[in-house]
């Protein structure tokens, strides 16, 4: 029998060698069962996939329908939206597994912030899921709606609603430490403005220099107009034109893989090699990084786990009713993926770039 395929208490009882009633008592806590039998039943249920299916079904009573609020710029399916689409696809799969119906809603900057709550009530939604939009006014309005809500890949500074986000600050700290450990002492951080989560990456970048007792004057921050590759390319091109000596930097840490792709294009156009002339690191871990030339070292964000974690928070919030429950901010750990785009510095930058 395939794992999880039409598995019920009968199959668990046969695997564990106990009566069906014993399985029922273990699962529902309706009678005292010896620890040895209990563990045998749980092991069988886990091995057959019954525990996972039972857990997934448990959320249906709390959340049957959720309004999915997504910004306009996250909707187009293209190479520049790989982060958003990875999150959305995984969330869709998790909702299907739990029997949660998603009602899509497009977030537009000029809409009244109270519209999300109104749309959720009109759709008879049990909850609201917001992706990528961490405007304080919007999140405050959603919090006032009284509808269980969760923010994915964003940060609510006022802690009015639950949220799931990468551990941005610590991940950026780890990434910068790696560059420092490789011998880089003057590093550029390429980022953009407008997202609180991205500002946490700037914080982590600077934390690494503070922790090592290195001067912050060697931690250079430049800002692109946005997160797309073309923005990264334009920012690095302008920086190289203004600073032919690269300000002495030997490494470039980008706040998104998209920025890194554009930055590497600009470096190549300037006749510079990666990593021989300048090491480059990204952040996100999108699939294109592995296919790039050279393959991009990056911070891998667990994008496919956001939906599952968000639904767990939403379910808990819905089950808590009107009782007091402080907003939860769940940060997921990130890993470093080492590839060929970084190396120890080979030499100080030349004063003249042809």
Secondary structure, 3 states (H helix, E strand, C coil): CCCCCCCCHHHHHHHHCCCHHHHHHHHHCCCCCCHHHHHHHHHHHHHCCHHHHHHHHHCCCCCCEEEEEEEHHHCCCCHHHHHHHHHHHHHHHHHHHHCCEEEEEEECCCCCCCHHHHHHHHCCCCEEEEECCCCHHHHHHHHHCCCCEEEECCCCCCCCCEEEEECHHHHHHHHHHHHHHCCCCCEEEEEECCCHHHHHHHHHHHHHHHHCCCCHHHEEEEEECCCCHHHHHHHHHHHHHHCCCHHHCCEEEECCHHHHHHHHHHHHHCCCCCCCCCEEECCECCCHHHHCCCCCEEEECCHHHHHHHHHHHHHHHHHCCCCCCCCCEEEECCEEECCCCCCCCCCCCCCCCC
